[in-house]
Amino acid sequence: MAGLLPCATVAVLLLAILPSPSTAGDPDLLQDICVADLTSAVKVNGFSCKAAVTEDDFYFKGLAAAGNTSNTYGSVVTGANVEKVPGLNTLGVSMSRIDYAPGGLNPPHTHPRATEMVFVLQGTLDVGFITTGNKLYTKTISAGDVFVFPRGLVHFQRNSGESPAAVISAFNSQLPGTQSLATTLFAASPEVPNAVLTKALQVGTKEVEKIKSRLAPKKS
Ligand SMILES: *[C@@H]1O[C@H](CO)[C@@H](O)[C@H](O)[C@H]1NC(C)=O
């Protein structure tokens, strides 16, 4: 019993002192605003601040209308991140809108720098994420519902209804980054060697090349 208090005190102190990667988002800001100079050649962690700032640096109309879902996956992500809203630089948050045709899929992907929280505007979606312990957490969500995809974990959303669906996503990063599993493995440039993919996926070169040809960036 006597040893319990010091132990707990040390644990609390350690928690207070140590950086906590599991709760960390983007780094804290050091001034009121640092509107991104997206054209600057200066490379820093984030973007350098521009001198002439207006209210339009904090404004974006791009989430108002549904995006065009006429593509292979039947879904489209419209970002409202620092690349579209330069005023977000150093603020550690961003949003996006995702539209889905009936049956449309936002294929399995991760955001290395952010947790994502979706709010369903319309429609019904089957959503899920997979932990590093390989457990799938999945749920059917519809208009008004919220669902969370923890930072870095592979996740997906599929429109399981018969009408278009749409969500608004919130992120605790100004630029969450997206790594989509299929395109990462099969449409990287230069290509991931077939020997890596055949061994990893336990299939032949023919199957790997078939997927590569389907996912290859469209040549125009
Ligand atoms: C949507 O995208 C498709 C394919 O790129 C295109 O043919 C179509 O005109 C677009 N529709 C609208 C409303 O922009």
The ligand as a Tripos MOL2 file, in Angstrom:
@<TRIPOS>MOLECULE
LIG
   14    14     1     0     0
SMALL
NO_CHARGES

@<TRIPOS>ATOM
      1 C1        -18.3960   13.9700  -64.7500 C.3       1 LIG1
      2 O1        -17.2200   13.3090  -65.1810 O.3       1 LIG1
      3 C2        -17.4000   12.5710  -66.3860 C.3       1 LIG1
      4 C3        -16.1430   11.7650  -66.6230 C.3       1 LIG1
      5 O2        -14.9840   12.5440  -66.5030 O.3       1 LIG1
      6 C4        -17.7320   13.5300  -67.5080 C.3       1 LIG1
      7 O3        -17.9190   12.8240  -68.7130 O.3       1 LIG1
      8 C5        -19.0040   14.2990  -67.1440 C.3       1 LIG1
      9 O4        -19.2620   15.2740  -68.1250 O.3       1 LIG1
     10 C6        -18.8560   14.9680  -65.7860 C.3       1 LIG1
     11 N1        -20.1570   15.5040  -65.3920 N.am      1 LIG1
     12 C7        -20.3080   16.7530  -64.9510 C.2       1 LIG1
     13 C8        -21.6850   17.1480  -64.5600 C.3       1 LIG1
     14 O5        -19.3840   17.5420  -64.8990 O.2       1 LIG1
@<TRIPOS>BOND
     1     1     2 1
     2     1    10 1
     3     2     3 1
     4     3     4 1
     5     3     6 1
     6     4     5 1
     7     6     7 1
     8     6     8 1
     9     8     9 1
    10     8    10 1
    11    10    11 1
    12    11    12 1
    13    12    13 1
    14    12    14 2
@<TRIPOS>SUBSTRUCTURE
     1 LIG1         1 GROUP 0 **** ****
